[in-house]
Amino acid sequence: MKLDPTAYIGQNLRLEPVPSLLEIVLYTAHPGSRLSRLADPDDDDPPAPYWAYQWAGGLALAHHFVAHPRLVAGKRVLDLGAGSGLVGIVAARAGARVSAAEIDPNGRAAIGLNAAANGVPIQAVEIDLADAAPTGFDLIAAGDVFYNADVGRLMLPFLERCAAAGVDVLIGDPDRRDLPVERLERLASYAVGDVGDARASAERVGSVYRLRPPERAPCL
């Protein structure tokens, strides 16, 4: 029987401050969470519970918005591949109107709980990476979306379409192998922890990049 993710997360994960952003609280996995119980029994390859942890790229974006709130204040922001919703929560606290796109239904449940716990509204939206650039956004914040080559091959063309449509695209990442650095401008770097580090560690570096819009062909 498939469990209700909102009820399960609320009862079995711990609502804890983010170690490097103590003003933000998130429902976070711990050894007794038994997250495997949330897997769909009819899914032969269920997604990993990325939403239950903090990752370096998302943490870097969150720190960047805390340091530079004017980047998002009053803007329509899409938190793409939102995971726990951390990036969107920080943007909303800075005055942004935030939507979040997350393909994992358990992640969507976590985003709702985390947004409520931090007292901010976040609207869930569906985004298809094969579609044209979505309308109605000023900025897209994409944390840790280049975690493997297959996802990157879908993600980069979509984000380039968004940049070509005039949307500012910011990417957070700890310089993973599949990050398209040749298309990016590094804006800042932050000492952050990561799911693979000790709980309070800040030894990993996450960077924030701006995606450069594709160059237009010269008019003949």
Secondary structure, 3 states (H helix, E strand, C coil): CCCCHHHHHHHHCEEEEECCEEEEEEEECCCCCCHHHHCCCCCCCCCCCHHHCCCHHHHHHHHHHHHCHHHCCCCEEEEECCCCCHHHHHHHHCCCEEEEECCCHHHHHHHHHHHHHCCCCEEECCCCCCCCCCCCCCEEEEECCCCCHHHHHHHHHHHHHHHHCCCEEEEEECCCCCCCHHHEEEEEEEEECCCCCCCCCCCEEEEEEEECCCCCCCCC
